[in-house]
Amino acid sequence: MILKSLSLLNYKNFDSKSFVFNAKINCIVGNNGMGKTNILDAIYHLSFGKSYFNPVASQNIKHDEAFFVINGDYEKGGKTEKVIISLKKGQKKIIKRNGKAYEKFSDHIGFLPLVIISPADRDLITEGSTTRRKFIDNVISQSDKAYLSYLIKYNKTLEQRNALLKYFALNHTFNADTLEVYNSQLTEYGTKIFETRHTFLKAFIPIFKARYEVISSGNETVDLVYDSDLFENDLNTLLKNAINKDKALQYTSVGIHKDDLIFNIENHPIKKFGSQGQQKSFLIALKLAQFDFIKARSKVNPILLLDDIFDKLDEQRVSQIIKLVNDENFGQLFISDTHAERTEAAVKQVHQSYEIFKL
């Protein structure tokens, strides 16, 4: 699968801009503030129906404009696919594939598999568990529609249960039967999500460790540990046991929405004990493992976006990453960097065709 061309209209800092891309390597270079990352984000937007960097859709419209349009022409499985995303202020976003609008955005997820590696990934280490759960969900959802469906249903039911707990507190009332309906639904969806996450991580962790070993030249050992309430008990029991706490807090305190993924280096949290280079290598290994996993499930080479990849990495680690990307197992690649000479020198090591776009 390749992205043949991209057109932007009123997207972020671009009023009107078009690109025709190389089937292998595309380097987008320029000074900070020129919009390099915005181009990568537009490509991400086409795959996921949303920005990687700004979840508020209307804020991706260029200042003083009323709408944006992103237009991508792809080649996938020998066929041409045209995807258009548009948004007008005050209206719902529209995603069209070959002229037909999606009724549910979730139907589009996984159609254009993609992995992004960006400095913003550092949030996976520094932020709370929500960010790491989103990572797990993103990887699984690109190849498992049933999982995405359970996730949507679980989150909707969780909202309803939390609203009910707030209602009970405001009105000094309680109805165990109504609550039990939500407990039952959360247990059904949550158990399937937990089992899928557990199975996924059993397959994913060895891939991740192998990727890290290559990037770090085997100098450190790393691990991912799945932390979930459901290892202790079934969800229905957990919900019943936590009812007094939930009533006091007015929200659901146990469940798969509290799951976390612990990042370790040499059996210690990488957040506290990893250097900047080690942390960045950890995140790159995580994303390359995501690439491997999605490719194996979808039988399609995901598009790979490398945003400011050379920042904070020593020469040896950059060299290892370039060797990885030289592998024929990779498909189309997009790189952004502030140094045109550095980028060109790096991609020349890779014996593939490339194009450099200077902003």
C-alpha positions in Angstrom: 0.0 0.0 0.0 1.3 3.4 -0.9 0.1 7.0 -0.6 0.5 8.4 -4.2 -0.5 12.0 -3.6 -1.8 14.3 -0.9 -3.7 17.6 -1.2 -4.4 20.0 1.7 -6.8 22.8 1.8 -7.0 25.1 4.9 -5.3 22.4 7.0 -3.4 23.8 9.9 -0.8 26.3 8.5 -1.4 25.4 4.8 -3.9 27.3 2.7 -3.4 25.0 -0.4 -0.7 22.5 -0.9 -0.2 19.3 -3.0 2.4 16.6 -3.0 3.2 13.6 -5.3 5.1 11.0 -3.3 7.8 8.5 -3.9 6.7 4.9 -3.4 9.5 4.2 -0.9 11.1 7.1 1.0 9.8 10.7 1.3 11.8 13.3 3.3 10.1 16.5 4.4 12.7 19.0 5.5 12.6 22.7 6.6 13.0 25.0 9.6 10.8 24.7 12.6 7.3 26.1 12.1 7.2 25.4 8.4 4.6 22.6 8.7 6.7 19.4 8.4 4.8 17.7 11.2 1.5 19.0 9.9 2.0 17.1 6.6 2.7 13.8 8.6 -0.4 14.6 10.7 -2.5 15.0 7.6 -1.4 11.5 6.5 -2.2 10.1 10.0 -5.6 11.9 9.8 -6.4 10.0 6.6 -5.8 6.7 8.3 -7.6 7.4 11.7 -10.0 10.1 10.9 -8.4 12.4 13.5 -5.2 14.3 14.2 -2.4 12.6 16.2 -1.4 15.9 17.8 -4.6 17.8 18.3 -7.8 15.9 19.3 -10.0 19.1 18.9 -11.0 18.7 15.3 -11.9 22.4 14.7 -8.5 23.5 15.8 -7.0 21.8 12.7 -8.7 24.3 10.5 -6.4 27.1 9.3 -6.9 30.4 11.2 -9.7 32.6 9.9 -11.0 29.8 7.6 -14.3 28.0 7.9 -13.3 24.4 6.8 -10.4 22.1 5.9 -10.1 19.3 3.3 -7.5 16.5 3.2 -7.4 14.4 0.0 -5.3 11.3 -0.3 -4.9 9.0 -3.3 -3.7 5.5 -2.5 -2.7 2.3 -4.3 -3.7 -0.8 -2.3 -4.0 -4.3 -3.6 -3.6 -3.2 -7.2 -6.6 -0.8 -6.8 -6.7 3.0 -6.5 -8.4 4.2 -3.3 -9.4 7.9 -2.8 -9.9 9.1 0.8 -11.2 12.6 1.6 -11.7 14.0 5.1 -13.4 17.4 5.4 -14.7 19.5 8.3 -16.7 22.7 8.4 -16.9 24.7 11.6 -20.1 23.8 13.5 -20.7 20.6 11.5 -19.7 17.0 11.8 -16.5 15.7 10.2 -17.0 13.7 7.0 -14.8 10.8 5.8 -15.4 9.6 2.3 -13.8 6.5 0.5 -14.1 6.6 -3.2 -16.9 9.2 -3.0 -19.0 7.3 -0.4 -19.3 8.7 3.1 -18.8 6.4 6.1 -21.8 6.1 8.4 -19.5 5.0 11.3 -15.9 6.3 11.5 -14.9 3.1 13.2 -15.5 1.2 9.9 -12.5 3.1 8.4 -10.0 2.1 11.1 -7.6 -0.4 9.8 -8.3 0.2 6.1 -5.1 2.3 5.8 -2.7 0.8 8.3 -0.2 3.3 9.6 2.4 3.7 12.4 3.8 7.1 13.6 7.0 7.6 15.6 7.1 11.1 17.0 8.6 13.1 19.9 5.0 13.3 21.2 5.3 9.6 21.9 7.2 10.5 25.1 3.7 11.0 26.6 3.6 7.2 26.7 6.3 7.3 29.3 5.6 10.5 31.2 1.7 10.7 31.2 -0.9 8.5 33.0 -2.3 5.1 32.1 -4.8 6.5 29.6 -2.1 7.2 27.1 -0.7 3.7 27.3 -4.2 2.1 27.0 -4.8 4.1 23.9 -1.6 2.7 22.4 -2.7 -0.9 23.1 -6.2 -0.1 21.7 -4.8 1.5 18.6 -2.6 -1.5 17.7 -5.3 -4.1 18.3 -8.1 -2.1 16.6 -6.3 -1.8 13.3 -6.7 -5.5 12.8 -9.6 -6.5 15.1 -13.0 -4.9 14.4 -14.7 -7.0 17.1 -12.3 -5.5 19.7 -13.0 -2.0 18.6 -16.8 -2.7 18.8 -16.5 -4.0 22.4 -14.3 -1.0 23.3 -16.9 1.5 22.0 -19.7 -0.4 23.8 -17.7 -0.6 27.1 -16.9 3.1 27.1 -20.5 4.0 26.4 -21.8 1.8 29.2 -19.1 3.2 31.5 -20.4 6.7 30.9 -24.0 5.6 31.6 -22.9 3.8 34.9 -21.0 6.9 36.0 -23.9 9.2 35.2 -26.1 6.9 37.3 -23.7 7.0 40.2 -23.8 10.8 40.1 -27.6 10.7 39.9 -27.8 8.5 43.0 -25.5 11.0 44.9 -27.4 14.1 43.9 -30.8 12.6 44.7 -29.8 10.6 47.8 -31.2 7.4 46.3 -29.9 4.0 45.2 -31.3 1.3 42.9 -29.2 -1.9 42.9 -31.2 -3.5 40.0 -30.5 -0.6 37.6 -26.9 -0.7 38.5 -26.7 -4.5 38.0 -27.8 -4.0 34.3 -24.7 -1.8 33.8 -22.5 -4.2 35.8 -23.6 -7.1 33.6 -22.8 -5.2 30.4 -19.5 -3.9 31.6 -18.5 -7.5 32.6 -19.5 -8.9 29.2 -17.6 -6.3 27.2 -14.7 -5.8 29.7 -13.9 -9.5 30.0 -13.5 -9.8 26.2 -11.4 -6.7 26.1 -9.1 -7.9 28.9 -8.7 -11.4 27.3 -7.9 -9.8 23.9 -5.3 -7.4 25.5 -3.8 -10.2 27.4 -3.4 -12.4 24.3 -2.1 -9.5 22.3 0.6 -8.6 24.7 1.8 -12.2 24.9 2.4 -12.0 21.2 3.6 -8.4 21.2 6.2 -8.3 24.0 8.7 -10.7 22.3 8.5 -8.7 19.1 9.2 -5.5 21.1 12.1 -7.0 23.0 13.7 -8.2 19.7 13.3 -4.7 18.2 14.9 -3.1 21.3 17.8 -5.5 21.3 18.8 -4.5 17.8 18.4 -0.7 18.3 20.4 -0.8 21.6 22.9 -3.4 20.3 21.9 -5.7 23.1 23.2 -3.4 25.8 20.1 -3.3 28.0 17.1 -5.6 28.9 13.6 -4.1 28.7 10.1 -5.4 29.5 6.4 -4.6 29.3 4.1 -5.6 32.1 0.4 -5.7 31.8 -1.3 -4.4 34.9 -5.1 -5.1 35.2 -7.7 -5.4 38.0 -9.0 -8.5 36.2 -5.9 -10.5 37.1 -7.3 -10.4 40.7 -10.9 -11.3 40.1 -13.7 -11.3 37.5 -15.1 -7.9 36.7 -18.6 -8.5 38.1 -17.1 -9.4 41.5 -14.8 -6.4 41.4 -17.7 -4.0 40.6 -19.8 -5.4 43.4 -16.9 -5.2 45.9 -16.2 -1.6 45.0 -19.8 -0.3 45.2 -19.4 1.7 48.4 -16.2 3.3 47.0 -17.9 4.0 43.7 -20.9 5.6 45.4 -18.6 7.9 47.3 -16.4 8.8 44.3 -19.5 9.0 41.9 -17.6 7.1 39.2 -16.5 3.5 38.4 -13.2 2.8 40.2 -12.4 -0.7 38.8 -12.4 -2.2 35.3 -10.4 -2.4 32.1 -10.5 1.4 31.9 -7.9 1.3 34.7 -5.5 -1.1 32.9 -1.9 0.0 32.5 1.2 -1.1 30.7 4.4 -0.8 32.8 7.6 0.1 31.0 10.8 -1.3 32.5 14.5 -1.2 31.8 16.8 -3.5 33.8 13.7 -4.3 36.0 13.2 -0.6 36.9 10.7 1.9 35.6 12.2 3.5 32.5 10.5 6.9 33.4 12.8 7.2 36.5 15.9 5.1 35.5 16.2 5.4 31.7 18.3 8.1 29.9 16.7 10.2 27.2 18.4 8.0 24.5 17.2 4.8 26.2 13.6 6.2 26.5 13.6 7.2 22.9 15.0 3.8 21.8 12.3 2.2 24.0 9.6 4.1 22.2 11.0 3.5 18.7 11.2 -0.3 19.5 7.6 -0.1 20.7 6.4 1.5 17.5 8.4 -0.8 15.2 6.9 -3.7 17.1 3.5 -2.1 16.4 4.5 -2.0 12.7 5.5 -5.7 12.8 2.3 -6.8 14.5 -0.1 -4.8 12.3 1.7 -6.0 9.1 1.5 -9.7 10.3 -2.3 -9.4 11.0 -3.3 -7.2 8.0 -0.9 -8.7 5.4 -0.2 -5.1 4.3 2.9 -3.0 4.8 1.7 -0.1 7.0 2.8 3.4 6.1 5.6 4.5 8.5 5.9 8.1 9.6 9.1 9.2 11.4 8.6 12.7 12.8 11.9 14.4 13.9 13.4 10.9 14.4 17.0 12.1 14.8 16.3 14.2 17.8 18.1 13.0 21.1 19.5 9.8 19.5 23.2 9.1 19.3 24.8 8.3 16.0 24.9 4.5 16.7 21.2 4.3 17.4 20.3 6.3 14.4 22.5 4.0 12.3 20.7 1.0 13.7 17.3 2.5 12.9 18.4 3.3 9.3 19.5 -0.4 8.9 16.1 -1.6 10.1 14.3 0.7 7.6 16.5 -0.6 4.8 14.8 -4.0 5.3 12.6 -4.9 2.4 9.9 -5.7 4.9 9.2 -2.0 5.2 6.9 -0.2 2.7 6.4 3.5 2.2 8.3 5.8 4.6 7.9 9.5 5.5 10.6 11.3 7.4 10.6 14.9 8.8 13.7 16.7 9.9 15.1 20.2 10.3 18.5 19.3 8.6 18.2 18.4 4.9 21.9 17.3 4.7 21.6 15.0 7.7 18.4 13.4 6.3 19.8 12.9 2.8 23.1 11.4 4.2 21.0 9.0 6.3 18.6 7.9 3.5 21.6 7.4 1.1 22.6 4.5 3.3 19.3 3.0 2.4 19.4 1.5 -1.1 15.9 2.7 -2.0 14.5 5.4 -4.2 13.7 8.6 -2.3 12.3 12.1 -2.7 13.2 15.3 -0.7 10.5 18.0 -0.2 11.9 21.3 1.1 9.4 23.6 2.9 
